[in-house]
Amino acid sequence: MHSAIMSLLTLILVLVIVGVVLYLINRYVPMDGKIKTILNWVVVIILIIWLLKIFGLLSGLNNVRF
């Protein structure tokens, strides 16, 4: 039970940290809008793949490390 709670807290913490960092980059780093859009999509896609891997829905990606 303790391990599951820690895993959930780790998951939430990673999502919050990535969200805050992405927000800060979008807000304070001067970039072209197209580059920001591409950056946002790349981060979202990586997070989705990471979440699917964590929940075991992408078993074929066991050898890929992020």
C-alpha positions as CSV (number, residue, x, y, z in Angstrom):
1,M,0.0,0.0,0.0
2,H,2.8,2.4,0.9
3,S,4.6,1.8,-2.4
4,A,1.4,2.5,-4.4
5,I,0.9,5.8,-2.6
6,M,4.5,6.8,-3.2
7,S,4.2,5.8,-6.9
8,L,1.1,7.9,-7.2
9,L,2.8,10.9,-5.4
10,T,5.8,10.5,-7.7
11,L,3.6,10.5,-10.8
12,I,1.7,13.6,-9.6
13,L,4.9,15.4,-8.7
14,V,6.5,14.7,-12.1
15,L,3.4,16.0,-13.9
16,V,3.3,19.1,-11.8
17,I,7.0,19.9,-12.2
18,V,6.8,19.3,-16.0
19,G,3.7,21.6,-16.1
20,V,5.3,24.4,-14.1
21,V,8.6,24.2,-16.1
22,L,6.6,24.3,-19.4
23,Y,4.5,27.2,-18.2
24,L,7.7,29.1,-17.2
25,I,9.3,28.5,-20.5
26,N,6.2,29.6,-22.4
27,R,5.8,32.7,-20.2
28,Y,9.3,34.0,-19.8
29,V,11.5,32.6,-22.6
30,P,11.2,34.7,-25.8
31,M,10.5,32.3,-28.6
32,D,8.5,32.3,-31.8
33,G,5.0,31.1,-31.4
34,K,5.5,28.2,-33.7
35,I,8.5,26.9,-31.7
36,K,6.5,27.1,-28.5
37,T,3.7,25.1,-30.1
38,I,6.1,22.5,-31.3
39,L,7.8,22.4,-27.8
40,N,4.4,22.0,-26.1
41,W,3.3,19.1,-28.4
42,V,6.7,17.3,-28.0
43,V,6.4,17.5,-24.2
44,V,2.8,16.3,-24.2
45,I,3.6,13.4,-26.5
46,I,6.5,12.4,-24.4
47,L,4.4,12.6,-21.2
48,I,1.6,10.5,-22.8
49,I,4.1,7.8,-23.9
50,W,5.6,7.8,-20.4
51,L,2.2,7.5,-18.8
52,L,1.1,4.7,-21.1
53,K,4.4,2.9,-20.3
54,I,4.0,3.3,-16.6
55,F,0.4,1.9,-16.7
56,G,1.6,-1.0,-18.8
57,L,-0.3,-0.2,-21.9
58,L,2.8,0.0,-24.1
59,S,4.6,-3.2,-23.2
60,G,6.6,-3.1,-26.5
61,L,8.5,0.0,-25.3
62,N,10.2,-1.7,-22.3
63,N,13.7,-1.1,-23.8
64,V,13.1,2.6,-24.4
65,R,14.3,4.9,-21.7
66,F,13.4,8.5,-21.1
